Amino acid sequence: MNEKQIYYVTVDKEDIRTMSVPDSGIEFEIEASTDEVEEIRDLFKKKKSHAVKAVEYLAKPFDEFSVDDERYGYDAHLMEIYRRIYLLGTDDTKQKMREMGIINETHGNN
């Protein structure tokens, strides 16, 4: 069985670690299995891929439809990362996310 342990996730740095690092950005504490952590890492990779592809369209200023697809993909993966963090988060993490307006418990997200 894949036991759960405490991890600290910093979304803007796409960092997941077992120790809290003060001043490393906004950290979210989660309780997750290694499989669940890998799922979040995969979402980070997919989000990053969409960001890279969206930047490529800067050289094509009139190709808004294609860049919109990449922006949508980026946003969708980012929101899925926050949903996963919320579901796996400690009570403090859930409260912090609600206070920040990232997640609305009634609707699942903002």
Chimera marker file (.cmm) of the C-alpha trace (Angstrom):
<marker_set name="trace">
<marker id="1" x="0.000" y="0.000" z="0.000" r="1" g="1" b="0" radius="0.5"/>
<marker id="2" x="1.138" y="3.497" z="-0.802" r="1" g="1" b="0" radius="0.5"/>
<marker id="3" x="1.300" y="5.308" z="2.565" r="1" g="1" b="0" radius="0.5"/>
<marker id="4" x="0.522" y="8.983" z="2.818" r="1" g="1" b="0" radius="0.5"/>
<marker id="5" x="2.905" y="11.510" z="4.259" r="1" g="1" b="0" radius="0.5"/>
<marker id="6" x="3.115" y="15.270" z="4.569" r="1" g="1" b="0" radius="0.5"/>
<marker id="7" x="4.401" y="17.269" z="1.599" r="1" g="1" b="0" radius="0.5"/>
<marker id="8" x="4.722" y="20.989" z="0.957" r="1" g="1" b="0" radius="0.5"/>
<marker id="9" x="3.708" y="22.302" z="-2.459" r="1" g="1" b="0" radius="0.5"/>
<marker id="10" x="4.718" y="25.665" z="-3.888" r="1" g="1" b="0" radius="0.5"/>
<marker id="11" x="2.701" y="26.143" z="-7.074" r="1" g="1" b="0" radius="0.5"/>
<marker id="12" x="4.538" y="29.132" z="-8.544" r="1" g="1" b="0" radius="0.5"/>
<marker id="13" x="7.858" y="27.266" z="-8.280" r="1" g="1" b="0" radius="0.5"/>
<marker id="14" x="6.303" y="23.899" z="-9.191" r="1" g="1" b="0" radius="0.5"/>
<marker id="15" x="8.019" y="22.452" z="-6.149" r="1" g="1" b="0" radius="0.5"/>
<marker id="16" x="6.930" y="19.523" z="-3.969" r="1" g="1" b="0" radius="0.5"/>
<marker id="17" x="9.072" y="18.566" z="-0.970" r="1" g="1" b="0" radius="0.5"/>
<marker id="18" x="8.870" y="16.801" z="2.370" r="1" g="1" b="0" radius="0.5"/>
<marker id="19" x="10.181" y="19.755" z="4.381" r="1" g="1" b="0" radius="0.5"/>
<marker id="20" x="8.751" y="23.220" z="4.718" r="1" g="1" b="0" radius="0.5"/>
<marker id="21" x="11.092" y="25.920" z="3.473" r="1" g="1" b="0" radius="0.5"/>
<marker id="22" x="10.358" y="29.354" z="4.957" r="1" g="1" b="0" radius="0.5"/>
<marker id="23" x="10.363" y="32.242" z="2.474" r="1" g="1" b="0" radius="0.5"/>
<marker id="24" x="9.981" y="29.894" z="-0.504" r="1" g="1" b="0" radius="0.5"/>
<marker id="25" x="6.671" y="31.371" z="-1.595" r="1" g="1" b="0" radius="0.5"/>
<marker id="26" x="3.152" y="30.336" z="-0.711" r="1" g="1" b="0" radius="0.5"/>
<marker id="27" x="3.322" y="26.776" z="0.565" r="1" g="1" b="0" radius="0.5"/>
<marker id="28" x="0.416" y="24.397" z="0.776" r="1" g="1" b="0" radius="0.5"/>
<marker id="29" x="0.672" y="21.442" z="3.147" r="1" g="1" b="0" radius="0.5"/>
<marker id="30" x="-0.856" y="18.231" z="1.805" r="1" g="1" b="0" radius="0.5"/>
<marker id="31" x="-1.097" y="14.643" z="2.969" r="1" g="1" b="0" radius="0.5"/>
<marker id="32" x="-0.485" y="12.450" z="-0.073" r="1" g="1" b="0" radius="0.5"/>
<marker id="33" x="0.822" y="9.136" z="-1.327" r="1" g="1" b="0" radius="0.5"/>
<marker id="34" x="3.767" y="9.053" z="-3.721" r="1" g="1" b="0" radius="0.5"/>
<marker id="35" x="1.299" y="8.286" z="-6.544" r="1" g="1" b="0" radius="0.5"/>
<marker id="36" x="-0.739" y="11.382" z="-5.693" r="1" g="1" b="0" radius="0.5"/>
<marker id="37" x="2.423" y="13.495" z="-5.622" r="1" g="1" b="0" radius="0.5"/>
<marker id="38" x="3.382" y="12.140" z="-9.050" r="1" g="1" b="0" radius="0.5"/>
<marker id="39" x="-0.061" y="13.120" z="-10.371" r="1" g="1" b="0" radius="0.5"/>
<marker id="40" x="0.558" y="16.710" z="-9.237" r="1" g="1" b="0" radius="0.5"/>
<marker id="41" x="4.037" y="16.656" z="-10.819" r="1" g="1" b="0" radius="0.5"/>
<marker id="42" x="2.472" y="15.467" z="-14.097" r="1" g="1" b="0" radius="0.5"/>
<marker id="43" x="-0.008" y="18.350" z="-13.942" r="1" g="1" b="0" radius="0.5"/>
<marker id="44" x="2.911" y="20.766" z="-13.410" r="1" g="1" b="0" radius="0.5"/>
<marker id="45" x="4.566" y="19.347" z="-16.556" r="1" g="1" b="0" radius="0.5"/>
<marker id="46" x="1.374" y="19.679" z="-18.608" r="1" g="1" b="0" radius="0.5"/>
<marker id="47" x="0.824" y="23.248" z="-17.393" r="1" g="1" b="0" radius="0.5"/>
<marker id="48" x="4.398" y="24.129" z="-18.288" r="1" g="1" b="0" radius="0.5"/>
<marker id="49" x="4.005" y="22.597" z="-21.751" r="1" g="1" b="0" radius="0.5"/>
<marker id="50" x="0.974" y="24.800" z="-22.435" r="1" g="1" b="0" radius="0.5"/>
<marker id="51" x="2.862" y="27.867" z="-21.194" r="1" g="1" b="0" radius="0.5"/>
<marker id="52" x="5.797" y="27.144" z="-23.518" r="1" g="1" b="0" radius="0.5"/>
<marker id="53" x="3.477" y="26.617" z="-26.500" r="1" g="1" b="0" radius="0.5"/>
<marker id="54" x="1.582" y="29.836" z="-25.740" r="1" g="1" b="0" radius="0.5"/>
<marker id="55" x="4.860" y="31.796" z="-25.747" r="1" g="1" b="0" radius="0.5"/>
<marker id="56" x="5.682" y="30.345" z="-29.186" r="1" g="1" b="0" radius="0.5"/>
<marker id="57" x="2.614" y="32.130" z="-30.537" r="1" g="1" b="0" radius="0.5"/>
<marker id="58" x="4.093" y="35.529" z="-29.640" r="1" g="1" b="0" radius="0.5"/>
<marker id="59" x="5.882" y="35.354" z="-32.992" r="1" g="1" b="0" radius="0.5"/>
<marker id="60" x="2.492" y="34.784" z="-34.689" r="1" g="1" b="0" radius="0.5"/>
<marker id="61" x="0.479" y="37.827" z="-33.577" r="1" g="1" b="0" radius="0.5"/>
<marker id="62" x="-2.669" y="37.016" z="-35.590" r="1" g="1" b="0" radius="0.5"/>
<marker id="63" x="-3.040" y="33.379" z="-34.540" r="1" g="1" b="0" radius="0.5"/>
<marker id="64" x="-5.274" y="34.100" z="-31.554" r="1" g="1" b="0" radius="0.5"/>
<marker id="65" x="-7.379" y="30.938" z="-31.865" r="1" g="1" b="0" radius="0.5"/>
<marker id="66" x="-4.374" y="28.657" z="-31.391" r="1" g="1" b="0" radius="0.5"/>
<marker id="67" x="-2.954" y="30.659" z="-28.516" r="1" g="1" b="0" radius="0.5"/>
<marker id="68" x="-6.371" y="30.656" z="-26.833" r="1" g="1" b="0" radius="0.5"/>
<marker id="69" x="-6.291" y="26.846" z="-26.826" r="1" g="1" b="0" radius="0.5"/>
<marker id="70" x="-2.907" y="26.919" z="-25.085" r="1" g="1" b="0" radius="0.5"/>
<marker id="71" x="-4.099" y="29.526" z="-22.573" r="1" g="1" b="0" radius="0.5"/>
<marker id="72" x="-7.160" y="27.415" z="-21.821" r="1" g="1" b="0" radius="0.5"/>
<marker id="73" x="-4.988" y="24.328" z="-21.345" r="1" g="1" b="0" radius="0.5"/>
<marker id="74" x="-2.675" y="26.234" z="-19.000" r="1" g="1" b="0" radius="0.5"/>
<marker id="75" x="-5.599" y="27.552" z="-16.946" r="1" g="1" b="0" radius="0.5"/>
<marker id="76" x="-7.303" y="24.161" z="-16.826" r="1" g="1" b="0" radius="0.5"/>
<marker id="77" x="-4.173" y="22.429" z="-15.555" r="1" g="1" b="0" radius="0.5"/>
<marker id="78" x="-3.505" y="25.179" z="-13.015" r="1" g="1" b="0" radius="0.5"/>
<marker id="79" x="-7.036" y="24.887" z="-11.611" r="1" g="1" b="0" radius="0.5"/>
<marker id="80" x="-6.704" y="21.092" z="-11.492" r="1" g="1" b="0" radius="0.5"/>
<marker id="81" x="-3.473" y="21.487" z="-9.504" r="1" g="1" b="0" radius="0.5"/>
<marker id="82" x="-5.277" y="23.712" z="-7.005" r="1" g="1" b="0" radius="0.5"/>
<marker id="83" x="-8.216" y="21.260" z="-6.810" r="1" g="1" b="0" radius="0.5"/>
<marker id="84" x="-5.843" y="18.387" z="-6.061" r="1" g="1" b="0" radius="0.5"/>
<marker id="85" x="-4.007" y="20.409" z="-3.434" r="1" g="1" b="0" radius="0.5"/>
<marker id="86" x="-7.315" y="21.307" z="-1.827" r="1" g="1" b="0" radius="0.5"/>
<marker id="87" x="-8.514" y="17.690" z="-1.779" r="1" g="1" b="0" radius="0.5"/>
<marker id="88" x="-5.231" y="16.465" z="-0.300" r="1" g="1" b="0" radius="0.5"/>
<marker id="89" x="-4.683" y="19.537" z="1.872" r="1" g="1" b="0" radius="0.5"/>
<marker id="90" x="-4.657" y="19.751" z="5.613" r="1" g="1" b="0" radius="0.5"/>
<marker id="91" x="-7.386" y="21.752" z="7.334" r="1" g="1" b="0" radius="0.5"/>
<marker id="92" x="-5.012" y="24.743" z="7.480" r="1" g="1" b="0" radius="0.5"/>
<marker id="93" x="-4.320" y="24.456" z="3.751" r="1" g="1" b="0" radius="0.5"/>
<marker id="94" x="-8.023" y="24.315" z="2.931" r="1" g="1" b="0" radius="0.5"/>
<marker id="95" x="-8.697" y="27.360" z="5.079" r="1" g="1" b="0" radius="0.5"/>
<marker id="96" x="-5.777" y="29.263" z="3.525" r="1" g="1" b="0" radius="0.5"/>
<marker id="97" x="-7.015" y="28.473" z="0.000" r="1" g="1" b="0" radius="0.5"/>
<marker id="98" x="-10.555" y="29.621" z="0.824" r="1" g="1" b="0" radius="0.5"/>
<marker id="99" x="-9.231" y="32.840" z="2.390" r="1" g="1" b="0" radius="0.5"/>
<marker id="100" x="-7.080" y="33.487" z="-0.692" r="1" g="1" b="0" radius="0.5"/>
<marker id="101" x="-10.104" y="32.985" z="-2.928" r="1" g="1" b="0" radius="0.5"/>
<marker id="102" x="-8.469" y="30.128" z="-4.821" r="1" g="1" b="0" radius="0.5"/>
<marker id="103" x="-11.120" y="27.604" z="-3.916" r="1" g="1" b="0" radius="0.5"/>
<marker id="104" x="-14.768" y="28.057" z="-3.104" r="1" g="1" b="0" radius="0.5"/>
<marker id="105" x="-15.927" y="24.935" z="-1.276" r="1" g="1" b="0" radius="0.5"/>
<marker id="106" x="-19.498" y="25.304" z="-2.520" r="1" g="1" b="0" radius="0.5"/>
<marker id="107" x="-18.527" y="25.340" z="-6.187" r="1" g="1" b="0" radius="0.5"/>
<marker id="108" x="-15.209" y="23.459" z="-6.116" r="1" g="1" b="0" radius="0.5"/>
<marker id="109" x="-13.285" y="26.483" z="-7.345" r="1" g="1" b="0" radius="0.5"/>
<marker id="110" x="-13.628" y="30.148" z="-8.355" r="1" g="1" b="0" radius="0.5"/>
<link id1="1" id2="2" r="1" g="1" b="0" radius="0.2"/>
<link id1="2" id2="3" r="1" g="1" b="0" radius="0.2"/>
<link id1="3" id2="4" r="1" g="1" b="0" radius="0.2"/>
<link id1="4" id2="5" r="1" g="1" b="0" radius="0.2"/>
<link id1="5" id2="6" r="1" g="1" b="0" radius="0.2"/>
<link id1="6" id2="7" r="1" g="1" b="0" radius="0.2"/>
<link id1="7" id2="8" r="1" g="1" b="0" radius="0.2"/>
<link id1="8" id2="9" r="1" g="1" b="0" radius="0.2"/>
<link id1="9" id2="10" r="1" g="1" b="0" radius="0.2"/>
<link id1="10" id2="11" r="1" g="1" b="0" radius="0.2"/>
<link id1="11" id2="12" r="1" g="1" b="0" radius="0.2"/>
<link id1="12" id2="13" r="1" g="1" b="0" radius="0.2"/>
<link id1="13" id2="14" r="1" g="1" b="0" radius="0.2"/>
<link id1="14" id2="15" r="1" g="1" b="0" radius="0.2"/>
<link id1="15" id2="16" r="1" g="1" b="0" radius="0.2"/>
<link id1="16" id2="17" r="1" g="1" b="0" radius="0.2"/>
<link id1="17" id2="18" r="1" g="1" b="0" radius="0.2"/>
<link id1="18" id2="19" r="1" g="1" b="0" radius="0.2"/>
<link id1="19" id2="20" r="1" g="1" b="0" radius="0.2"/>
<link id1="20" id2="21" r="1" g="1" b="0" radius="0.2"/>
<link id1="21" id2="22" r="1" g="1" b="0" radius="0.2"/>
<link id1="22" id2="23" r="1" g="1" b="0" radius="0.2"/>
<link id1="23" id2="24" r="1" g="1" b="0" radius="0.2"/>
<link id1="24" id2="25" r="1" g="1" b="0" radius="0.2"/>
<link id1="25" id2="26" r="1" g="1" b="0" radius="0.2"/>
<link id1="26" id2="27" r="1" g="1" b="0" radius="0.2"/>
<link id1="27" id2="28" r="1" g="1" b="0" radius="0.2"/>
<link id1="28" id2="29" r="1" g="1" b="0" radius="0.2"/>
<link id1="29" id2="30" r="1" g="1" b="0" radius="0.2"/>
<link id1="30" id2="31" r="1" g="1" b="0" radius="0.2"/>
<link id1="31" id2="32" r="1" g="1" b="0" radius="0.2"/>
<link id1="32" id2="33" r="1" g="1" b="0" radius="0.2"/>
<link id1="33" id2="34" r="1" g="1" b="0" radius="0.2"/>
<link id1="34" id2="35" r="1" g="1" b="0" radius="0.2"/>
<link id1="35" id2="36" r="1" g="1" b="0" radius="0.2"/>
<link id1="36" id2="37" r="1" g="1" b="0" radius="0.2"/>
<link id1="37" id2="38" r="1" g="1" b="0" radius="0.2"/>
<link id1="38" id2="39" r="1" g="1" b="0" radius="0.2"/>
<link id1="39" id2="40" r="1" g="1" b="0" radius="0.2"/>
<link id1="40" id2="41" r="1" g="1" b="0" radius="0.2"/>
<link id1="41" id2="42" r="1" g="1" b="0" radius="0.2"/>
<link id1="42" id2="43" r="1" g="1" b="0" radius="0.2"/>
<link id1="43" id2="44" r="1" g="1" b="0" radius="0.2"/>
<link id1="44" id2="45" r="1" g="1" b="0" radius="0.2"/>
<link id1="45" id2="46" r="1" g="1" b="0" radius="0.2"/>
<link id1="46" id2="47" r="1" g="1" b="0" radius="0.2"/>
<link id1="47" id2="48" r="1" g="1" b="0" radius="0.2"/>
<link id1="48" id2="49" r="1" g="1" b="0" radius="0.2"/>
<link id1="49" id2="50" r="1" g="1" b="0" radius="0.2"/>
<link id1="50" id2="51" r="1" g="1" b="0" radius="0.2"/>
<link id1="51" id2="52" r="1" g="1" b="0" radius="0.2"/>
<link id1="52" id2="53" r="1" g="1" b="0" radius="0.2"/>
<link id1="53" id2="54" r="1" g="1" b="0" radius="0.2"/>
<link id1="54" id2="55" r="1" g="1" b="0" radius="0.2"/>
<link id1="55" id2="56" r="1" g="1" b="0" radius="0.2"/>
<link id1="56" id2="57" r="1" g="1" b="0" radius="0.2"/>
<link id1="57" id2="58" r="1" g="1" b="0" radius="0.2"/>
<link id1="58" id2="59" r="1" g="1" b="0" radius="0.2"/>
<link id1="59" id2="60" r="1" g="1" b="0" radius="0.2"/>
<link id1="60" id2="61" r="1" g="1" b="0" radius="0.2"/>
<link id1="61" id2="62" r="1" g="1" b="0" radius="0.2"/>
<link id1="62" id2="63" r="1" g="1" b="0" radius="0.2"/>
<link id1="63" id2="64" r="1" g="1" b="0" radius="0.2"/>
<link id1="64" id2="65" r="1" g="1" b="0" radius="0.2"/>
<link id1="65" id2="66" r="1" g="1" b="0" radius="0.2"/>
<link id1="66" id2="67" r="1" g="1" b="0" radius="0.2"/>
<link id1="67" id2="68" r="1" g="1" b="0" radius="0.2"/>
<link id1="68" id2="69" r="1" g="1" b="0" radius="0.2"/>
<link id1="69" id2="70" r="1" g="1" b="0" radius="0.2"/>
<link id1="70" id2="71" r="1" g="1" b="0" radius="0.2"/>
<link id1="71" id2="72" r="1" g="1" b="0" radius="0.2"/>
<link id1="72" id2="73" r="1" g="1" b="0" radius="0.2"/>
<link id1="73" id2="74" r="1" g="1" b="0" radius="0.2"/>
<link id1="74" id2="75" r="1" g="1" b="0" radius="0.2"/>
<link id1="75" id2="76" r="1" g="1" b="0" radius="0.2"/>
<link id1="76" id2="77" r="1" g="1" b="0" radius="0.2"/>
<link id1="77" id2="78" r="1" g="1" b="0" radius="0.2"/>
<link id1="78" id2="79" r="1" g="1" b="0" radius="0.2"/>
<link id1="79" id2="80" r="1" g="1" b="0" radius="0.2"/>
<link id1="80" id2="81" r="1" g="1" b="0" radius="0.2"/>
<link id1="81" id2="82" r="1" g="1" b="0" radius="0.2"/>
<link id1="82" id2="83" r="1" g="1" b="0" radius="0.2"/>
<link id1="83" id2="84" r="1" g="1" b="0" radius="0.2"/>
<link id1="84" id2="85" r="1" g="1" b="0" radius="0.2"/>
<link id1="85" id2="86" r="1" g="1" b="0" radius="0.2"/>
<link id1="86" id2="87" r="1" g="1" b="0" radius="0.2"/>
<link id1="87" id2="88" r="1" g="1" b="0" radius="0.2"/>
<link id1="88" id2="89" r="1" g="1" b="0" radius="0.2"/>
<link id1="89" id2="90" r="1" g="1" b="0" radius="0.2"/>
<link id1="90" id2="91" r="1" g="1" b="0" radius="0.2"/>
<link id1="91" id2="92" r="1" g="1" b="0" radius="0.2"/>
<link id1="92" id2="93" r="1" g="1" b="0" radius="0.2"/>
<link id1="93" id2="94" r="1" g="1" b="0" radius="0.2"/>
<link id1="94" id2="95" r="1" g="1" b="0" radius="0.2"/>
<link id1="95" id2="96" r="1" g="1" b="0" radius="0.2"/>
<link id1="96" id2="97" r="1" g="1" b="0" radius="0.2"/>
<link id1="97" id2="98" r="1" g="1" b="0" radius="0.2"/>
<link id1="98" id2="99" r="1" g="1" b="0" radius="0.2"/>
<link id1="99" id2="100" r="1" g="1" b="0" radius="0.2"/>
<link id1="100" id2="101" r="1" g="1" b="0" radius="0.2"/>
<link id1="101" id2="102" r="1" g="1" b="0" radius="0.2"/>
<link id1="102" id2="103" r="1" g="1" b="0" radius="0.2"/>
<link id1="103" id2="104" r="1" g="1" b="0" radius="0.2"/>
<link id1="104" id2="105" r="1" g="1" b="0" radius="0.2"/>
<link id1="105" id2="106" r="1" g="1" b="0" radius="0.2"/>
<link id1="106" id2="107" r="1" g="1" b="0" radius="0.2"/>
<link id1="107" id2="108" r="1" g="1" b="0" radius="0.2"/>
<link id1="108" id2="109" r="1" g="1" b="0" radius="0.2"/>
<link id1="109" id2="110" r="1" g="1" b="0" radius="0.2"/>
</marker_set>
